[in-house]
């Protein structure tokens, strides 16, 4: 039974079925219950079921065959979900495995919260890059990059179509990337981002904010990105750090 009346029923059902498919709870090639059976199980109308299945079919997670039933796709997620596991190499590797569409590349004056991340005076002029990142020609992240003038003036929009920004910083600008501080939180798609990421308004997203520093601890990039929650995961390794009287785990 679907209980949250604030969220459309078809969206709740689609989310449940999507999770079962992507987690392999329902195996590839398996036959899903009929529309009538799903409607009865989740206490919704057949129209609701049909709408939920249409979304899954559009995302190639299921295949509907007239007179035979609905089947889980043999390859429901052929692209490996990007993971950030705690190293700069992972960030660069993710960029190499995906493609980019540049929406905007412009010099603008930005607010204090952004200049602060870049170590610049308030209202300083920086380059703002608006991009979509795609995997297998399907969007999975919406990205806003902010670059300080010393870095931005050496980069052209077309450069971003050839290689990831972090590779440009390292290979072309010879900047030694040393650290990135990242914050992740939940967010939802608004009316501007939703069509770009091919999701519904209000769909769950992961918001990632990241500051990148060179080997001299100078900020070279600030990033704010929105990821489709079904296309991105975050993993981190925790190691036990013992002291004389307590361990790291005691703080968790």
Buried (B, 14 or more C-beta within 10 A) or exposed (E): EBEEEEEBBBBBBBBBBBEBBBEEEBEBEBEBBEBEEBBEEBEBEEEBBBBBBBBBBEBBBBBBEEEEEBBBBEEBBEBEBBBBEBEBEBBBBBBEEBEBEBEEBEEEEBEEEBBBBBBBEEEBBBBBBBBBBBBEEEBBBBBBBBBBBEBBEBBEEEBBEEBBBBBBBBEEEEBEBBEBEBEBEEBBBEEEBBEBBBBBEBBEBBBBBBBBBBEEEBBBBBBBBBBBBBBBBBEEEEEEEEEEEEEEEEEE
